Amino acid sequence: MPANRTLYLMIFIFCLLSLSTAIFLQYDDHLEPCPLCIFQRIAYMSVAFFALIGLLSSQQRILNRVSALLMSLASLTGGGIALRHVWIQHLPADQVPDCGPGLNYLLDVFPLQKVVSLVLRGSGECAKIDWTLLGFSMPELSLAAFSFITITGLYLLVRPK
């Protein structure tokens, strides 16, 4: 198995590539992200941040383990959001929630806790599949990626010296 530094570096680079791809698709292919997509991007940014901390502190055992734990928690959160997104995308058409207001409007009008609650319920724009890769939607690919990152982070957490 690769050294801790290599695993942290691979996860950091993967997150940056994932975010870059999402931004490219947003601006080049005009695919507007839904609120659940935005939350998944925040999870990728968090994972990348903690992977970078783990990479820079690979010689300090305690900080390395804390980084692995926080990276795993951020990834688990992103995976939960992606799972919710996948579930909404697979609902029958008559059960898909109505489209709601945009995230910017929600942030202007409601407190953050209420915004998070509203966004996690999902809405009609979250059910739309605009882009696929090998037959998998972006949330399905994110779910797989977050699952792999969570497993890798837990491995880094319990890995013997």
Beta strands, then each sheet from edge to edge (+ up, - down):
strand 1: 132-133
strand 2: 136-137
sheet 1: 1+ 2-
end
